[in-house]
Amino acid sequence: MGRRTPASSTTITTLLSLAGLVAALQTTLVIPLLPDFPEILDVSAGAATWLVTITLLTGAVATPIVSRSADMFGKRRMMVLSLAMMVVGSLIAALGGSYLAVLVGRALQGFSSALIPVAMAVLRDLLPREKVAGAVALTSATMGIGGALGLPAAGVLYDTLGWASVFYVSAAAGVLLLIGILVTVPAGASGTRGRFDLVGAVLLSLALVALLLGISKGPVWGWSSPQTLVSLGAAAVVLAVWVPYELRVPVPMVDLRVSSHRPVLLTNIAGLFVGFAAYANTLSTTQQLQLPEITGFGFGLSAATAGLCMVPGGLTMLVVSPLSARLTARFGGRTTLFAAGLLMTVAYGFRMVFDDTVAPIVIGSVLVSIGNAMAFATMPALIMGAVPLSETAAANGLNSLLRTIGSSSMSAVVAALVAGLTMEVAGTVFPAHSAFVAMFGIAGAATFSASLAAMFLPRHRPSTTSVADASVEAKA
């Protein structure tokens, strides 16, 4: 496949980074609306939380399946499919006007999660080798950038144009990106056809749904409740069946042998820990800023204003991501990922101590975001340097999936801490300050664990071309 010209490379990088950003926005799109959705849609608060959970579940199932299909049947085709599902889901949610319509729409929006790993694989296919690292780093970091920018964007739209505008804007952005991809990305981008592992896909989907359902609903159902125990137990049983099955299949859904190679395995472990820790920054910052001043550590900000305090972190990630690619090229992914985890650990230590005014909270959030951007930007380079070209989308999809599982786990931890460590002021119960200190302490321990995983990575500098690819090129 021919390489694109520099001008075309810029266009492709911009387009696919925007696609990744819009996909990442879907995860936090409705969070500012959750307090009002029970009244808007005439449902209970518990039912409203399913509008977040359903997107998470669909995204977890779609990411590995769509990523693997992209490697087999063509990346542009799978990107178009994912965006089309997101657009249809957004329109159903906006036009339906009922809880069921919004729930179905949010489920379809979850397909957009697969866009990010597939977009990174397309960049590897189409860009000149020297441009791949920076472009992939930026696209990978959109997972964090979208989480930071989604809250204020949705809050502003909701306050000015109403709740349906959030979904209309999502649909419009999806349509524009869909047209851009059809025009810009060639139809021949990849395609190693083979027999699709349907049984492996079904088993993995069941395991992921059960696992994430237990994690996300555990704080609501109770960790010792039958629903939670059955969900987590079912996930363990299905995974115990899935793993040996995948090792026997000639063309598996997830190549566990490739995934067990030290660079891929340790990078995925680091991704799980970083995804876990990073979500604490998004959830806790806005929550603490919105708590009333009578708590002694809250600031009584509106949801929109608290969301705007996340913007500096999101914008910083946009700047830091390409710089991280240069650090990786100079010092190696091992060093960059280690430094990223260590920076996040220090930043969470800072957040545990300094929170008496809004300024240090925002500074702490920005420091976490810098480390987050460095980590997210480095992981795809490490993975792509260790897997064949035919496994690029699937390998990055697994890493994205593990980040999502980490984020979901932190969401459950935050919910448990906020409910378990409380204080009563003027007859009203609020989360205690110790809940946030514990939250940041746990997050810091996770990022330190990510640094430890990075220490055991191979010392060689990663390349955007794997060893397998290099041997093929050498024979050509």
Legacy VTK file of the C-alpha trace (Angstrom):
# vtk DataFile Version 3.0
C-alpha trace
ASCII
DATASET POLYDATA
POINTS 476 float
0.000 0.000 0.000
1.394 3.395 -0.974
2.185 6.010 1.638
0.361 9.310 1.762
1.889 12.713 1.079
2.711 14.932 4.093
-0.346 17.134 3.432
-2.600 14.097 3.292
-0.942 12.748 6.443
-1.948 15.899 8.306
-5.522 15.591 7.068
-5.769 11.941 8.076
-4.229 12.575 11.493
-6.593 15.468 12.200
-9.640 13.568 11.013
-8.916 10.377 12.956
-7.960 12.286 16.090
-11.292 14.108 15.919
-13.041 10.774 15.424
-11.305 9.441 18.521
-12.233 12.561 20.480
-15.912 12.323 19.529
-15.904 8.626 20.430
-14.346 9.339 23.820
-16.899 12.087 24.495
-19.676 9.501 24.460
-18.524 8.101 27.810
-19.111 11.339 29.743
-21.783 12.855 27.518
-24.756 12.261 29.815
-23.075 12.554 33.235
-24.073 16.232 33.699
-27.651 15.263 32.786
-27.985 12.363 35.238
-29.365 14.406 38.167
-32.211 15.697 35.953
-32.925 12.610 33.854
-35.264 11.013 36.455
-37.601 14.010 36.143
-37.116 14.462 32.366
-37.749 10.795 31.517
-40.000 9.948 34.495
-37.766 7.177 35.866
-35.983 6.453 39.138
-32.422 7.616 39.800
-31.270 3.992 39.619
-32.813 3.573 36.179
-31.133 6.780 35.003
-27.670 5.378 35.823
-28.259 2.668 33.213
-27.820 5.403 30.587
-24.125 5.358 31.517
-23.848 1.624 32.182
-25.397 0.513 28.881
-22.886 2.533 26.843
-20.052 1.034 28.857
-21.320 -2.510 28.285
-21.875 -2.053 24.551
-18.485 -0.410 24.139
-16.736 -3.207 26.017
-18.322 -5.818 23.750
-17.897 -3.839 20.523
-14.250 -2.847 20.989
-12.599 -6.294 20.691
-15.077 -7.553 18.079
-14.906 -4.506 15.807
-11.129 -4.235 16.257
-10.598 -7.850 15.233
-13.022 -7.466 12.320
-11.072 -4.397 11.184
-7.877 -6.441 10.923
-9.736 -9.132 8.974
-12.242 -7.321 6.772
-10.995 -3.745 6.442
-10.504 -0.860 8.818
-12.457 1.816 6.959
-15.472 -0.472 6.795
-15.453 -0.985 10.565
-14.935 2.723 11.264
-17.910 3.565 9.067
-19.989 0.925 10.865
-19.044 2.250 14.317
-19.781 5.865 13.375
-23.056 4.922 11.697
-24.211 3.123 14.854
-23.255 6.158 16.940
-25.183 8.520 14.644
-28.274 6.303 14.616
-28.113 5.949 18.385
-27.779 9.697 18.876
-30.808 10.386 16.679
-32.917 7.739 18.415
-32.054 9.266 21.804
-32.770 12.816 20.629
-36.005 12.109 18.766
-37.483 9.315 20.874
-38.238 11.400 23.930
-38.721 8.361 26.184
-36.481 6.459 28.573
-36.461 3.385 26.335
-35.459 5.436 23.296
-32.613 7.133 25.151
-31.480 3.771 26.558
-31.405 2.181 23.100
-29.654 5.244 21.699
-27.011 5.153 24.413
-26.429 1.455 23.726
-25.777 2.163 20.041
-23.487 5.083 20.933
-21.276 2.580 22.740
-20.118 1.197 19.369
-18.036 4.353 18.967
-15.552 3.006 21.537
-14.063 0.799 18.826
-13.129 3.835 16.727
-9.981 4.653 18.690
-8.010 1.383 18.311
-9.097 1.043 14.668
-8.081 4.653 13.963
-4.624 3.973 15.409
-4.278 0.959 13.139
-5.283 3.046 10.099
-2.613 5.592 10.990
-0.031 2.819 11.080
-1.184 1.659 7.642
-1.277 5.010 5.870
1.234 7.435 7.353
4.954 7.666 6.653
6.806 5.827 9.394
8.294 8.978 10.905
4.806 10.475 11.407
3.096 7.429 12.907
4.273 7.803 16.508
3.017 11.368 17.005
-0.292 10.724 15.249
-0.988 7.524 17.185
-0.018 9.210 20.457
-2.542 11.999 19.892
-5.308 9.602 18.860
-4.682 7.327 21.837
-4.755 10.248 24.257
-8.223 11.246 23.034
-9.562 8.607 25.455
-8.502 10.891 28.300
-9.101 14.176 26.513
-12.692 13.234 25.710
-13.366 12.383 29.333
-12.059 15.770 30.448
-13.854 17.862 27.811
-17.118 15.911 27.703
-18.353 17.173 31.061
-18.182 20.923 30.351
-19.333 20.537 26.733
-22.421 18.554 27.695
-23.144 20.886 30.607
-23.058 23.996 28.410
-25.256 22.392 25.724
-27.762 21.220 28.308
-27.967 24.620 30.023
-28.366 26.595 26.791
-30.201 24.330 24.315
-31.801 21.558 26.344
-30.962 17.900 26.909
-31.758 16.705 23.355
-29.119 19.077 21.951
-26.388 16.873 23.441
-27.495 14.026 21.182
-28.157 16.205 18.125
-24.625 17.620 18.292
-23.232 14.113 18.682
-25.164 12.974 15.599
-24.027 15.971 13.538
-20.386 15.423 14.497
-20.724 11.752 13.591
-22.165 12.533 10.150
-19.360 14.983 9.349
-16.724 12.492 10.453
-18.417 9.723 8.483
-18.221 11.806 5.311
-14.607 12.709 6.066
-13.595 9.077 6.508
-15.361 7.975 3.317
-13.553 10.702 1.380
-10.142 10.489 3.036
-9.454 6.906 4.130
-8.969 4.471 1.227
-11.227 1.432 1.146
-8.233 -0.854 0.859
-6.870 0.028 4.288
-5.941 -3.468 5.470
-7.839 -6.717 5.285
-6.357 -10.105 6.254
-9.395 -12.201 5.612
-9.987 -15.360 7.569
-12.614 -17.217 9.518
-14.124 -15.055 12.243
-14.009 -16.616 15.715
-17.729 -16.369 16.478
-17.654 -18.666 19.518
-14.731 -16.732 21.005
-16.533 -13.451 20.371
-19.715 -14.648 22.074
-17.846 -16.039 25.085
-15.770 -12.870 25.484
-18.890 -10.704 25.174
-20.687 -12.685 27.882
-17.676 -12.488 30.173
-17.252 -8.735 29.689
-20.933 -7.969 30.206
-21.014 -10.032 33.409
-17.760 -8.529 34.708
-18.615 -4.894 34.009
-22.181 -5.329 35.184
-20.921 -6.652 38.531
-18.310 -3.886 38.846
-20.531 -0.991 37.801
-23.628 -2.094 39.717
-21.847 -3.484 42.772
-22.116 -0.218 44.735
-25.883 -0.096 44.022
-26.722 -3.775 44.462
-24.252 -4.309 47.310
-20.984 -6.187 46.915
-22.316 -9.244 48.749
-25.707 -9.243 47.006
-26.721 -12.262 44.893
-26.825 -10.121 41.716
-23.224 -8.933 42.135
-21.851 -12.325 43.140
-23.626 -14.068 40.267
-22.354 -11.488 37.767
-18.728 -11.679 38.895
-18.904 -15.458 39.273
-20.351 -15.872 35.784
-17.552 -13.711 34.375
-14.922 -15.900 36.040
-16.525 -19.127 34.777
-16.906 -17.894 31.185
-13.331 -16.575 31.120
-12.121 -19.956 32.397
-13.798 -21.535 29.352
-12.767 -18.795 26.913
-9.018 -18.788 27.598
-8.284 -22.450 26.721
-10.666 -22.217 23.778
-8.801 -19.204 22.359
-5.492 -21.056 22.722
-6.812 -23.906 20.542
-8.498 -21.902 17.779
-6.345 -21.386 14.628
-7.539 -17.780 14.172
-8.619 -16.618 17.657
-10.702 -13.610 18.582
-7.800 -12.433 20.776
-4.371 -13.916 20.141
-3.463 -14.721 23.739
-0.018 -15.943 22.742
0.835 -12.549 21.265
-0.849 -10.835 24.227
1.314 -12.831 26.656
4.568 -11.503 25.168
6.285 -9.394 27.816
6.023 -5.988 26.057
2.313 -6.454 25.292
1.409 -8.040 28.639
3.168 -5.440 30.782
1.840 -2.565 28.672
-1.692 -3.893 29.102
-1.186 -4.247 32.860
0.021 -0.651 32.974
-2.996 0.375 30.861
-5.359 -1.255 33.343
-3.765 0.609 36.285
-3.569 3.959 34.474
-7.185 3.690 33.266
-8.209 2.869 36.835
-6.352 5.839 38.315
-7.114 8.424 35.646
-10.871 8.142 36.095
-10.535 9.261 39.719
-9.324 12.609 38.432
-12.399 13.078 36.232
-14.963 11.896 38.767
-13.600 13.431 41.937
-12.609 16.886 40.705
-16.073 17.982 39.599
-17.683 16.252 42.574
-15.525 18.034 45.137
-15.920 21.416 43.464
-19.727 21.075 43.515
-20.006 20.171 47.192
-21.426 23.066 49.255
-19.047 25.264 51.243
-20.655 24.212 54.532
-18.805 20.894 54.247
-15.552 22.762 54.914
-13.794 21.540 51.789
-16.371 22.035 48.996
-16.759 25.148 46.862
-20.431 25.169 45.812
-19.745 25.510 42.089
-22.401 24.744 39.503
-22.055 21.616 37.358
-21.134 23.708 34.323
-18.487 25.736 36.185
-17.018 22.614 37.779
-16.872 21.029 34.345
-15.016 24.040 32.972
-12.340 23.457 35.616
-11.541 20.216 33.762
-10.837 22.055 30.494
-7.211 23.027 31.341
-6.405 19.366 31.877
-8.009 18.352 28.589
-6.220 21.072 26.635
-2.918 20.156 28.296
-3.356 16.581 27.109
-3.724 17.830 23.539
-0.341 19.564 23.812
1.487 16.863 25.752
0.458 13.865 23.612
2.620 14.703 20.544
5.507 15.672 22.853
5.246 12.249 24.483
5.872 10.629 21.113
9.156 12.569 20.874
10.129 11.467 24.381
9.378 7.877 23.427
11.466 8.176 20.264
14.395 9.604 22.226
14.326 7.675 25.485
12.151 4.652 24.686
8.628 3.709 25.687
9.803 2.003 28.857
11.257 5.227 30.251
8.347 7.404 29.124
5.700 5.089 30.585
7.637 4.801 33.852
7.924 8.596 34.085
4.223 9.012 33.301
3.183 6.678 36.111
5.572 8.347 38.526
4.279 11.825 37.616
0.685 10.707 38.207
1.701 9.216 41.561
3.283 12.507 42.645
0.278 14.437 41.321
-2.155 12.339 43.364
0.055 12.877 46.421
-0.233 16.615 45.733
-4.024 16.276 45.479
-4.193 14.505 48.838
-2.573 17.484 50.579
-3.418 20.652 48.647
-7.138 21.298 48.154
-7.973 24.356 50.242
-8.765 26.519 47.192
-9.885 25.904 43.622
-6.462 26.729 42.133
-4.473 23.803 43.626
-7.292 21.414 42.728
-7.098 22.514 39.099
-3.278 22.370 39.181
-3.381 18.861 40.616
-5.894 17.843 37.952
-3.630 19.224 35.215
-0.597 17.360 36.597
-2.556 14.103 36.583
-3.677 14.855 33.017
-0.078 15.366 31.875
0.935 11.962 33.203
-2.233 10.441 31.771
-1.505 11.877 28.323
2.072 10.597 28.427
0.943 7.095 29.388
-1.913 6.861 26.889
0.330 8.228 24.138
3.137 5.761 24.834
1.200 2.499 25.155
0.198 2.113 21.473
3.833 2.568 20.399
4.911 -0.185 22.779
2.171 -2.502 21.532
2.646 -1.798 17.828
6.371 -2.377 18.242
5.631 -5.901 19.448
2.771 -7.196 17.278
2.458 -7.991 13.555
0.732 -5.500 11.273
-2.230 -7.889 10.927
-2.843 -7.697 14.714
-2.581 -3.918 15.158
-6.247 -3.038 15.647
-7.002 -6.103 17.779
-3.965 -5.547 20.037
-4.765 -1.863 20.555
-8.418 -2.795 21.044
-7.471 -5.080 23.931
-5.420 -2.288 25.503
-8.356 0.143 25.118
-10.668 -2.463 26.643
-8.423 -2.882 29.685
-8.327 0.887 30.178
-12.136 0.838 30.117
-12.279 -1.974 32.679
-9.899 0.047 34.845
-12.096 3.146 34.560
-15.204 1.148 35.459
-13.469 -0.329 38.489
-12.476 3.139 39.712
-16.043 4.320 39.236
-17.149 1.535 41.592
-14.414 2.433 44.098
-15.449 6.092 44.047
-19.090 5.177 44.595
-18.168 2.914 47.516
-15.956 5.560 49.159
-18.476 8.357 48.686
-21.226 6.199 50.209
-19.073 4.711 52.968
-17.121 7.729 54.232
-19.657 10.448 54.962
-20.327 13.431 57.182
-23.549 15.093 58.311
-23.952 18.861 58.141
-27.230 20.596 59.033
-29.100 17.311 58.741
-27.722 16.501 55.279
-25.246 13.724 54.554
-22.255 14.523 52.330
-19.115 12.615 51.339
-16.376 13.230 53.900
-13.032 14.780 53.051
-11.408 11.448 53.932
-13.288 9.840 51.019
-11.414 12.032 48.537
-8.082 11.558 50.316
-8.590 7.776 50.173
-9.612 8.040 46.522
-6.413 9.834 45.579
-4.320 7.491 47.705
-5.740 4.447 45.909
-5.246 6.127 42.532
-1.642 6.969 43.419
-0.984 3.355 44.418
-2.368 2.252 41.039
-0.155 4.619 39.048
2.875 3.530 41.076
1.984 -0.056 40.128
1.878 1.045 36.474
5.408 2.437 36.880
6.555 -0.866 38.339
5.106 -2.699 35.334
6.952 -0.294 33.026
10.256 -1.025 34.791
10.126 -4.638 33.588
9.525 -3.747 29.941
12.370 -4.529 27.510
14.999 -1.813 27.329
14.974 -1.461 23.548
13.236 1.528 22.033
9.901 0.710 20.457
9.352 1.061 16.754
6.108 1.585 14.915
7.068 -1.515 12.953
7.169 -4.789 14.807
9.884 -7.383 14.628
7.569 -9.550 12.565
6.980 -6.771 10.077
10.664 -5.938 9.897
11.527 -9.505 8.964
8.941 -9.446 6.177
10.318 -6.162 4.865
13.843 -7.540 4.962
12.833 -10.440 2.708
10.971 -8.199 0.274
LINES 1 477
476 0 1 2 3 4 5 6 7 8 9 10 11 12 13 14 15 16 17 18 19 20 21 22 23 24 25 26 27 28 29 30 31 32 33 34 35 36 37 38 39 40 41 42 43 44 45 46 47 48 49 50 51 52 53 54 55 56 57 58 59 60 61 62 63 64 65 66 67 68 69 70 71 72 73 74 75 76 77 78 79 80 81 82 83 84 85 86 87 88 89 90 91 92 93 94 95 96 97 98 99 100 101 102 103 104 105 106 107 108 109 110 111 112 113 114 115 116 117 118 119 120 121 122 123 124 125 126 127 128 129 130 131 132 133 134 135 136 137 138 139 140 141 142 143 144 145 146 147 148 149 150 151 152 153 154 155 156 157 158 159 160 161 162 163 164 165 166 167 168 169 170 171 172 173 174 175 176 177 178 179 180 181 182 183 184 185 186 187 188 189 190 191 192 193 194 195 196 197 198 199 200 201 202 203 204 205 206 207 208 209 210 211 212 213 214 215 216 217 218 219 220 221 222 223 224 225 226 227 228 229 230 231 232 233 234 235 236 237 238 239 240 241 242 243 244 245 246 247 248 249 250 251 252 253 254 255 256 257 258 259 260 261 262 263 264 265 266 267 268 269 270 271 272 273 274 275 276 277 278 279 280 281 282 283 284 285 286 287 288 289 290 291 292 293 294 295 296 297 298 299 300 301 302 303 304 305 306 307 308 309 310 311 312 313 314 315 316 317 318 319 320 321 322 323 324 325 326 327 328 329 330 331 332 333 334 335 336 337 338 339 340 341 342 343 344 345 346 347 348 349 350 351 352 353 354 355 356 357 358 359 360 361 362 363 364 365 366 367 368 369 370 371 372 373 374 375 376 377 378 379 380 381 382 383 384 385 386 387 388 389 390 391 392 393 394 395 396 397 398 399 400 401 402 403 404 405 406 407 408 409 410 411 412 413 414 415 416 417 418 419 420 421 422 423 424 425 426 427 428 429 430 431 432 433 434 435 436 437 438 439 440 441 442 443 444 445 446 447 448 449 450 451 452 453 454 455 456 457 458 459 460 461 462 463 464 465 466 467 468 469 470 471 472 473 474 475
